[in-house]
């Protein structure tokens, strides 16, 4: 299950001059859009306001509601229906899918932490060589691509944490 359809993604891409999407095979687009939707949930769900409307039985992170059943709001205080997938979520999935289509596997890189090289040095004279590795405990998110356009698209949602407003005492 994805956040949108291939036809809608093609329209989005066409509007932005992304001709690579229109030229791609529909099977490849379907796979990329699924991976983009999965990557979005994996990376951003913990930052989205509320909880899944249908709990663990729900495949995707959206639609959402507050844990008390209230509707979720965005960073601007706009209500998001408990049956809705916000446009920002759909557009972010398109951008992540495009990255996956361009470089398959880039949204879920695999690596062995203790083998990542941090720096190397080499001396030719009396032959000296040194290699420094990153700590094995490093975060796997450091290996994931950063798509600033996705962060920007999702900003109104990942900046919204609750339906509450603060009150000032007079």
C-alpha positions in Angstrom: 0.0 0.0 0.0 1.3 3.4 -1.0 0.2 7.0 -0.2 -0.9 7.7 -3.7 -1.3 6.4 -7.3 1.1 6.2 -10.2 -1.2 8.5 -12.2 -1.2 11.2 -9.5 2.6 10.9 -9.1 3.1 11.4 -12.9 0.9 14.5 -12.7 2.9 15.9 -9.8 6.2 15.1 -11.6 5.0 16.6 -14.8 4.0 19.8 -13.1 7.6 20.1 -11.8 9.4 19.2 -15.0 10.5 15.8 -13.7 10.5 14.0 -17.0 12.2 10.9 -15.7 9.0 9.9 -13.9 6.9 9.9 -17.1 9.5 7.9 -19.0 9.8 5.2 -16.3 8.1 1.8 -16.4 4.9 1.6 -14.3 6.2 -1.5 -12.5 9.4 0.5 -11.5 7.3 3.4 -10.4 5.0 1.2 -8.3 8.0 -0.3 -6.5 9.7 3.1 -6.0 6.4 4.6 -4.6 6.0 1.7 -2.2 9.6 2.1 -1.0 9.2 5.8 -0.7 6.0 5.4 1.4 7.7 2.9 3.6 10.8 5.1 4.0 8.7 8.0 4.9 6.9 6.1 7.7 10.2 4.6 9.0 11.9 8.0 9.1 9.2 10.4 10.1 6.4 8.5 11.9 7.8 9.2 15.4 7.7 12.9 14.6 4.1 13.0 13.3 1.5 14.2 15.7 -0.9 11.6 17.2 -1.2 7.9 16.6 -2.4 5.7 13.8 -6.2 5.9 13.5 -6.6 2.1 13.3 -3.6 1.3 15.5 -1.2 -1.5 14.6 -3.6 -3.0 12.1 -3.0 0.1 9.9 -0.4 -0.4 7.2 0.8 3.2 6.8 1.4 5.9 9.4 -1.5 8.0 8.1 -4.3 8.7 8.7 -3.8 9.7 12.4 -5.7 10.9 15.5 -4.7 12.1 18.9 -4.4 9.3 21.5 -7.6 10.7 23.2 -9.5 10.4 19.9 -9.4 14.1 19.0 -8.4 15.2 15.5 -4.8 16.0 14.7 -3.7 19.5 13.9 -0.7 20.8 12.0 1.8 23.4 13.1 -0.6 26.1 12.0 -3.5 24.8 14.0 -5.4 23.5 11.0 -7.4 20.3 11.7 -6.6 17.1 9.8 -9.5 14.7 9.6 -9.0 11.3 11.2 -9.7 9.7 7.8 -7.3 12.0 5.8 -3.8 11.6 4.5 -2.3 15.1 4.3 -1.1 16.4 1.0 2.4 16.9 2.6 2.6 13.2 3.3 1.7 12.3 -0.3 4.2 14.9 -1.8 7.0 13.7 0.5 6.3 10.1 -0.6 6.7 11.2 -4.2 10.1 12.9 -3.5 11.4 9.9 -1.6 10.1 7.6 -4.4 11.9 9.6 -7.0 15.2 9.3 -5.0 14.6 5.5 -4.9 13.8 5.3 -8.6 17.0 7.3 -9.4 19.2 5.2 -7.1 17.5 1.9 -6.1 18.2 0.9 -2.5 19.3 4.4 -1.5 16.5 4.8 1.0 17.6 1.7 2.9 21.4 1.4 2.6 23.1 -1.6 4.2 26.5 -1.3 5.9 28.6 -2.9 8.5 29.3 -0.2 11.2 32.8 -1.2 12.2 34.1 -1.1 8.6 33.2 2.5 7.6 36.4 4.4 7.0 36.7 7.8 8.7 40.1 8.7 7.3 43.2 7.3 5.8 46.8 8.6 5.6 49.7 7.3 3.7 53.4 8.1 3.6 55.5 6.9 0.7 59.0 7.3 2.2 59.6 4.6 4.8 56.2 3.2 4.1 53.6 4.3 6.6 49.9 3.7 6.3 47.1 4.5 8.7 43.3 3.9 8.5 40.8 5.2 11.1 37.3 3.6 11.3 34.1 5.1 12.7 32.9 3.7 16.0 30.9 0.5 15.5 28.1 2.0 17.6 27.3 4.7 15.0 23.8 5.4 13.9 22.4 3.9 10.8 20.6 7.1 10.0 23.9 8.7 9.3 24.1 6.5 6.2 20.7 7.5 4.9 20.4 10.2 2.3 19.1 13.6 3.5 16.4 15.0 1.2 15.9 18.5 2.4 12.9 18.9 0.2 11.1 16.2 2.2 12.0 17.8 5.5 10.6 21.1 4.1 7.4 19.5 2.8 6.8 17.7 6.1 7.6 20.7 8.3 4.0 21.7 9.0 3.4 18.1 10.3 6.6 17.2 12.1 6.5 20.6 13.9 3.0 19.8 15.3 3.1 17.7 18.4 -0.3 18.1 20.0 -3.7 19.9 19.9 -2.9 21.9 23.0 -2.2 25.6 23.1 -0.3 27.4 25.8 -2.1 29.9 28.0 -0.6 33.0 29.5 -1.3 34.1 33.1 -2.3 37.7 33.5 
